[in-house]
Amino acid sequence: MEKNWILIGKGIINWGRDERIGDRYGTVGLFDGSQDNLLPIKDVRGHGKLIAHIRKTRQSYHIGDVFRGLSPKTPKENEFIELGEGTVFFEHKNGIQGRYIGLKPDEPRDSDWLNPQALYRCHSQTVDLYFAPTQTWICEECGTEYASSTGDKPTPPKWKDGHECKLTPKPSAEEQVASEQVPSSSHAQATSSHT
Ligand SMILES: [Zn+2]
């Protein structure tokens, strides 16, 4: 578990039938044992990964996705399973109280927004669900951006011109909006030959 992961909910993980039928596999929900009430999921925004930490295992009743030859597998307790990466959204489904959380992938696609193999490894398991926000690092001198989903500082490449990137964490979009209200000293525009 990495230091920047956010615990967003606990419960039995499942998803709507429509996700399998439509092949989108875009959202998951947390239940308390009944299939009617979704447990709360903390409000998070932005880009990152969803990760299920398996706390308690049980045999899934789900037949799987027969068209894909996927059936539920019982994982090990304490296992961390990465469900996918993208931009967070929440969704409500007919007849079910509460909300599902999903990730929209960066590359536009109609199916497999989350990873179906990973999902069927988690089905019906009691999990702690984490959101791992993608931290962007930026070079103060040349403006090159680097993404890190662990929160750790990435290792910049060796540039041919000898430039060494000096990375600082780039504020999230929300933090940027807040700081734009405050007048800040104008930084010299960095120019670079390796954009
Ligand atoms: Zn640089």
Residues whose N, C-alpha, C, O or C-beta is under 5 A from the ligand:
A	BS01	ZN	C139 E141 C142 G143 T144 E164 C165 K166
